[in-house]
Amino acid sequence: MDTNNKLVNVILNSKYTEASEKNILFVVKANDLSSINMEDQDLVIVLSNLINNAIEAWEKSEKK
């Protein structure tokens, strides 16, 4: 994936791999994120938590 933001690319590609290994469909539609105005640390926390929560919710729904 290429969002024009290296940090976002790393996070998305890492989470895509994680989701794929768990047979979770992972679709991303993103515009040019090169000018995102957020501290790197905050961006990592927010984006990672968002995706982790989605993966966790899917895993819980599969157990029912």
GIPEBEL-V137825 format. One line per field, one symbol per residue. psi: psi as a letter, one per 30 degrees, with the letter a starting at -180 (. if undefined). A space follows every 50 residues. Layout:
# GIPEBEL-V137825
psi->???
This chain:
# GIPEBEL-V137825
psi->kjggjeeeeeeeeeeeeeeefghkkjkkjkajgfgkikkeeeeeeeeeee eeeeeeeeeefff.
